[in-house]
Amino acid sequence: MAITVTDPFLQLTMLLVLATLSHFTFRRFRQPTILGEIAIGVALGPTVLSALGMYLFGQEIILFDETFIGIFASLGAIFLLFVIGLEIDFRAAYTRKNFFVALGGVLLPLVAGFIAAYLMVPSSAWGASGNQALVATFVGASLVATSTAIAAAVLRELGLVRLEVAKTIMGAALVDDILGLLVLSMVVGMSAGAVDPVALAIVAATAVVFVVVAILVGIYFFSRIVIRIQVAGLRLGLKHGGFLIALAIAFLYAFVAELVGLSAIIGAFLAGTMFASAPLRDDFVEGTGYLGAVFTPVFFIALGLQVNVWAIDTALIVFAVVLAVTAIITKFYGCGIPAKLTGLSKNEASAVGWGMTPRGEIGLIVASTALTAAVIGDGLFSIIVLVMIVISVVPAPFLRKTLLRVAREKQTLEPAQAEAPAN
């Protein structure tokens, strides 16, 4: 029986103190602070803590309650994506360029992941209902969807959210999430014995309708209500009425997004975009920024807490390395090449490639679905989870360096364009 620290105040104290210490440490080495947060999760999770044998009266000590961490991590991701949405005009997100970037980032990882798993995963790693083709399809599907949270955090940290390349990353990630949903629906249908075209069409239509309706209702209804509430509140000396309702809408959108099969953070992002051009945007950015400072570190710490290297089947170590390399290369080039072909500079295309490389939520959902359906075994499930963590961490410093090059490139071009004589 394990001893768990259940007091939420004590858990929050430890999380915030450790996150702050990691921020100072990693910033001193000019690295993204999210790496420090993930490193804390790895250190406090089963990979390190349990291995060191932390026991009290013969019972294992578990520092964090899983339910508590899960709730706070979800809030952190929602606040992060909401504030990013506040700084992005959605009308600029869904473009032909973003669609081609997302399409390349879906097809190449799916095919390459399928081939790698088909050739390398032994039958001992299959579940009771698995077969070679089905297992390979699930593995390929786990590499499809981009996790926007890490790219969003780096963009936010550098203050580069309004760059064109940032809009491309976030817009393509939105399209990517919908395409990833379609792939997941397909493999779930395969695990049930067949692929139903009608069911796939319904899923696709539901996702598209949600996005369109969420935007239209948000811009023409919710945003106006929020502004009216804010104005009425100010007359009564209430400063935060509109902000509270805006957050309520963000949670509503997150709930509906999960209800239709999308990620909750996509709903939060859409909620943020409805206020991107509103006069209250700056106030909302400031308010959500403070909330994010508390909850967002927990999201990345929770990511690290999922790593357990001791649960990995040693026979799958080589496959894990191949899968991680495949996941990074295919996403980088699958998104970077279309970005370059659509007119972005070399540095901007590289930033898009690195920004789209991290995976997370959808990939873990795919792995969990495969495990629940008995398509894959525990060993392969642990490998996929570890690879998701690795490919979420590795791109961050490369993305940061590339974005800084893009920013310097823009600063160099702007004075030259200003000095150029008009025709």
C-alpha positions in Angstrom: 0.0 0.0 0.0 1.4 3.4 -1.0 1.4 6.6 1.1 0.1 9.5 -1.0 0.4 13.1 -0.2 -3.3 14.1 -0.6 -3.4 17.6 0.8 -3.9 19.9 -2.3 -2.2 22.9 -0.6 0.9 21.0 0.1 1.0 19.5 -3.4 0.6 23.0 -4.9 3.3 24.4 -2.7 5.8 21.8 -3.8 4.8 22.1 -7.5 5.0 25.9 -7.6 8.3 26.1 -5.7 9.9 23.4 -7.8 8.6 25.0 -11.0 10.1 28.4 -10.1 13.5 26.9 -9.2 13.5 25.0 -12.5 12.7 28.3 -14.4 15.7 30.1 -12.9 17.9 27.1 -13.6 16.9 26.5 -17.2 16.7 30.2 -18.0 20.3 30.6 -16.8 21.3 28.1 -19.5 19.1 29.9 -22.0 16.7 26.9 -22.4 12.9 26.9 -22.5 11.4 26.8 -19.0 9.0 24.0 -20.0 12.0 21.6 -20.2 12.6 22.2 -16.5 9.0 21.5 -15.7 9.0 18.3 -17.6 12.3 17.3 -16.0 10.7 17.8 -12.6 7.9 15.5 -13.5 10.4 12.8 -14.6 12.4 13.2 -11.4 9.3 13.0 -9.1 7.6 10.2 -11.1 8.2 6.4 -11.1 11.3 6.7 -13.3 13.5 8.3 -10.5 11.6 8.5 -7.3 10.5 4.9 -7.1 13.8 3.7 -8.3 15.5 5.5 -5.4 13.3 3.5 -3.0 11.6 6.3 -1.2 9.7 4.5 1.6 8.2 5.3 4.9 7.5 2.5 7.4 7.9 0.0 4.6 5.4 1.8 2.3 6.2 3.6 -0.9 5.7 7.4 -0.9 3.8 8.9 -3.8 4.1 12.7 -3.7 1.2 13.7 -5.9 -2.4 12.5 -6.2 -3.1 11.5 -9.8 -6.6 13.0 -9.9 -5.5 16.3 -8.5 -2.6 16.6 -10.9 -4.8 15.7 -13.8 -7.4 18.4 -13.1 -4.7 21.1 -12.6 -2.8 20.0 -15.7 -6.0 20.3 -17.7 -6.6 23.8 -16.4 -3.0 24.7 -17.3 -3.4 23.6 -20.9 -6.8 25.4 -21.3 -5.5 28.7 -19.9 -2.4 28.5 -22.1 -4.4 27.8 -25.3 -7.0 30.4 -24.4 -4.4 33.2 -24.1 -2.7 32.1 -27.3 -6.1 32.2 -29.0 -6.5 35.8 -27.8 -3.5 36.8 -29.9 -4.4 35.0 -33.1 -7.1 36.1 -35.6 -8.8 32.9 -36.5 -9.8 34.2 -40.0 -6.0 34.0 -40.7 -5.7 30.5 -39.3 -7.7 28.4 -41.8 -5.8 29.1 -45.0 -4.8 26.9 -48.0 -1.2 27.1 -46.7 -2.1 25.8 -43.2 -4.1 23.0 -44.8 -1.2 21.8 -46.9 1.2 22.1 -44.0 -1.1 20.0 -41.8 -1.8 17.4 -44.5 1.9 16.8 -45.0 2.4 16.5 -41.3 -0.3 13.8 -41.2 0.4 11.6 -44.2 4.2 11.3 -43.8 4.2 10.3 -40.1 1.3 8.0 -40.6 2.9 6.0 -43.4 6.4 6.0 -41.9 5.1 5.0 -38.5 3.1 2.2 -40.0 6.1 0.8 -41.9 8.4 1.0 -38.9 5.9 -0.8 -36.7 5.0 -3.4 -39.3 8.6 -4.4 -39.8 9.9 -4.1 -36.2 7.2 -4.8 -33.6 7.3 -8.5 -32.6 4.1 -10.5 -32.1 4.9 -10.7 -28.4 4.0 -7.0 -28.1 0.6 -7.5 -29.7 -2.6 -7.5 -27.6 -5.1 -10.4 -27.6 -7.1 -8.7 -30.4 -4.1 -7.4 -32.4 -2.5 -8.4 -35.6 0.5 -7.1 -37.5 -1.4 -4.6 -39.7 -3.7 -3.3 -37.0 -0.9 -2.8 -34.5 1.2 -0.9 -37.1 -1.8 1.2 -38.0 -2.3 2.3 -34.4 1.3 3.1 -34.0 1.3 5.2 -37.2 -1.8 6.9 -36.0 -0.2 7.9 -32.7 2.4 10.0 -34.6 -0.2 12.0 -36.5 -1.6 14.8 -34.3 0.5 17.8 -33.2 0.4 19.0 -29.6 0.0 22.7 -29.7 0.8 23.3 -26.0 4.6 23.2 -26.2 4.9 25.3 -29.4 2.4 27.7 -27.8 4.4 28.0 -24.6 7.7 28.7 -26.5 6.0 31.3 -28.7 4.4 32.9 -25.6 7.7 32.9 -23.7 9.6 34.6 -26.6 6.7 37.1 -27.2 6.5 36.1 -30.9 2.8 34.9 -31.0 1.9 37.6 -33.6 4.5 36.5 -36.2 3.2 35.0 -39.4 5.1 31.8 -38.6 3.2 31.5 -35.3 -0.1 31.9 -37.0 0.9 29.2 -39.4 1.9 26.8 -36.6 -1.3 27.3 -34.7 -3.6 27.3 -37.7 -2.0 24.2 -39.1 -2.2 22.5 -35.7 -5.9 23.2 -35.7 -6.4 21.5 -39.1 -4.0 18.8 -37.9 -6.1 18.0 -34.9 -9.2 17.4 -37.1 -7.3 15.2 -39.5 -5.8 13.3 -36.5 -9.4 12.7 -35.3 -10.3 11.2 -38.6 -7.3 8.9 -38.5 -8.2 7.9 -34.9 -11.8 7.2 -36.0 -10.5 5.0 -38.8 -8.2 2.9 -36.7 -10.9 2.5 -34.0 -13.2 1.2 -36.8 -10.5 -1.2 -37.9 -10.1 -2.5 -34.4 -13.9 -3.3 -34.4 -13.5 -5.3 -37.5 -14.3 -2.9 -40.3 -14.1 0.8 -41.4 -17.5 2.3 -41.8 -17.4 5.2 -44.4 -20.7 6.6 -43.1 -19.3 6.8 -39.5 -16.1 8.5 -40.7 -18.2 11.0 -42.7 -20.3 11.8 -39.6 -17.2 12.3 -37.5 -15.6 14.6 -40.0 -18.8 16.6 -40.5 -19.2 16.9 -36.7 -15.7 18.3 -36.3 -16.1 20.8 -39.1 -19.5 21.9 -37.9 -18.2 22.4 -34.4 -15.3 24.6 -35.5 -17.5 26.8 -37.8 -20.4 27.1 -35.4 -18.0 27.8 -32.5 -16.5 30.7 -34.4 -19.7 32.2 -35.7 -21.5 32.0 -32.4 -18.5 33.3 -30.6 -17.9 36.3 -32.8 -21.6 37.3 -33.3 -23.1 36.3 -30.0 -20.8 35.5 -27.1 -18.2 38.3 -27.7 -20.9 40.9 -27.8 -22.5 39.6 -24.5 -19.1 39.6 -22.8 -18.5 43.2 -23.9 -21.9 44.3 -22.6 -21.3 42.6 -19.3 -18.0 44.2 -18.9 -19.4 47.7 -19.6 -22.3 47.1 -17.3 -20.0 45.9 -14.6 -17.7 48.9 -14.8 -20.7 51.2 -14.2 -21.2 49.3 -10.9 -17.5 49.3 -10.0 -17.0 45.6 -11.1 -13.8 45.2 -13.1 -13.8 41.5 -13.9 -17.4 40.6 -14.9 -16.6 40.2 -18.6 -13.4 38.3 -17.9 -15.2 35.8 -15.8 -17.8 35.2 -18.4 -15.1 34.8 -21.1 -13.4 32.1 -19.0 -16.8 30.4 -18.6 -17.2 30.4 -22.3 -13.7 28.9 -22.7 -14.6 26.1 -20.4 -17.9 25.6 -22.2 -16.1 25.3 -25.5 -13.6 22.9 -24.0 -16.4 20.7 -22.8 -18.2 20.8 -26.2 -14.9 20.0 -28.0 -14.4 16.9 -25.9 -18.1 16.0 -26.4 -17.6 15.9 -30.2 -14.3 14.1 -30.0 -11.8 16.9 -30.3 -9.3 17.9 -27.7 -10.5 20.3 -24.9 -7.6 22.7 -25.6 -8.8 23.2 -29.1 -12.1 24.4 -27.7 -10.3 26.8 -25.4 -8.2 28.1 -28.3 -11.3 28.8 -30.4 -12.9 30.6 -27.4 -9.8 32.8 -27.2 -9.9 33.7 -30.9 -13.3 35.2 -30.6 -11.9 38.0 -28.4 -8.7 38.5 -30.5 -10.0 41.7 -32.1 -12.2 42.8 -29.1 -11.3 46.0 -27.2 -11.0 43.8 -24.0 -8.3 41.6 -25.4 -5.3 43.1 -23.5 -7.2 42.9 -20.2 -8.0 39.2 -20.9 -4.4 38.5 -21.9 -3.2 39.9 -18.6 -5.8 38.1 -16.5 -5.3 34.7 -18.1 -1.6 35.1 -18.0 -1.6 35.2 -14.2 -3.8 32.1 -14.1 -1.6 30.3 -16.6 1.5 31.2 -14.5 0.0 29.0 -11.7 -1.6 26.2 -13.7 0.4 25.8 -16.9 3.6 24.5 -15.1 1.5 21.7 -13.7 0.6 20.6 -17.2 4.2 20.1 -18.2 5.1 18.5 -14.9 2.3 16.0 -15.4 3.7 15.2 -18.8 7.0 14.2 -17.1 5.2 12.2 -14.4 3.9 9.8 -17.0 7.4 8.6 -17.9 8.3 5.2 -16.4 11.3 3.7 -18.1 11.2 0.6 -15.9 7.9 -0.5 -17.6 9.5 -0.8 -21.0 10.1 -4.1 -22.6 13.8 -4.4 -23.4 13.0 -6.1 -26.7 11.4 -2.9 -27.9 14.3 -0.5 -27.1 15.6 -0.4 -30.6 12.1 0.2 -32.0 11.6 3.0 -29.5 14.6 4.8 -30.8 13.6 4.2 -34.5 10.0 5.4 -33.7 11.2 8.6 -32.0 13.6 9.5 -34.9 10.9 8.7 -37.4 8.4 10.8 -35.6 10.7 13.8 -35.5 12.0 13.6 -39.0 8.6 12.9 -40.7 6.8 15.7 -38.9 9.6 18.2 -39.4 9.9 17.6 -43.2 6.2 16.7 -43.6 5.3 20.2 -42.4 8.4 22.2 -43.2 8.6 21.3 -46.9 4.9 22.4 -47.6 5.6 25.6 -45.6 8.6 26.4 -47.7 6.7 25.6 -50.9 3.9 28.0 -49.9 6.2 31.0 -49.6 7.8 31.0 -46.2 11.5 31.6 -45.8 13.9 28.8 -44.9 14.0 29.8 -41.2 10.2 30.2 -41.1 9.7 26.8 -42.7 12.1 25.2 -40.2 10.2 26.9 -37.3 7.0 25.5 -38.6 8.6 22.0 -38.8 9.9 22.2 -35.2 6.7 23.8 -34.0 4.5 21.0 -35.4 6.9 18.2 -34.2 5.7 17.8 -30.6 3.0 15.3 -30.0 1.0 14.6 -26.9 -2.7 14.5 -26.1 -4.1 12.8 -29.3 -1.1 10.4 -29.5 -1.7 9.3 -26.0 -5.4 8.9 -26.7 -4.6 6.6 -29.6 -2.2 4.5 -27.5 -4.8 4.3 -24.7 -7.5 3.3 -27.2 -5.3 0.5 -28.6 -4.5 -0.8 -25.1 -8.2 -0.7 -24.1 -9.1 -2.6 -27.3 -6.4 -5.2 -26.5 -4.7 -4.4 -29.8 -1.3 -3.7 -28.2 0.3 -5.0 -25.0 1.6 -3.1 -21.9 5.1 -3.0 -23.2 4.3 -1.4 -26.5 2.0 1.0 -24.8 4.8 2.2 -22.5 7.1 2.6 -25.5 4.5 4.8 -27.3 4.0 7.0 -24.1 7.8 7.4 -23.7 8.2 8.3 -27.4 5.4 10.9 -27.0 7.3 12.5 -24.1 10.6 12.5 -25.9 9.3 14.0 -29.1 7.5 16.6 -27.1 10.8 17.6 -25.3 13.4 17.4 -28.1 11.9 20.0 -30.5 11.6 22.8 -27.9 15.2 24.1 -27.9 15.4 23.8 -31.7 12.1 25.7 -32.1 13.3 28.4 -29.7 16.6 28.9 -31.7 14.8 28.9 -35.0 12.2 31.4 -33.9 14.9 33.7 -32.6 16.5 33.5 -36.1 13.1 34.4 -37.7 12.7 37.4 -35.3 16.2 38.6 -36.2 15.5 38.1 -39.9 12.3 40.2 -39.6 14.2 43.0 -37.8 16.8 43.0 -40.5 14.2 43.1 -43.4 11.9 45.8 -41.9 14.4 48.7 -42.0 15.5 47.7 -45.5 11.9 47.7 -46.7 11.3 51.0 -45.0 14.3 52.6 -46.7 13.5 51.1 -50.2 12.3 53.8 -52.6 8.6 53.7 -53.6 7.8 52.8 -57.2 
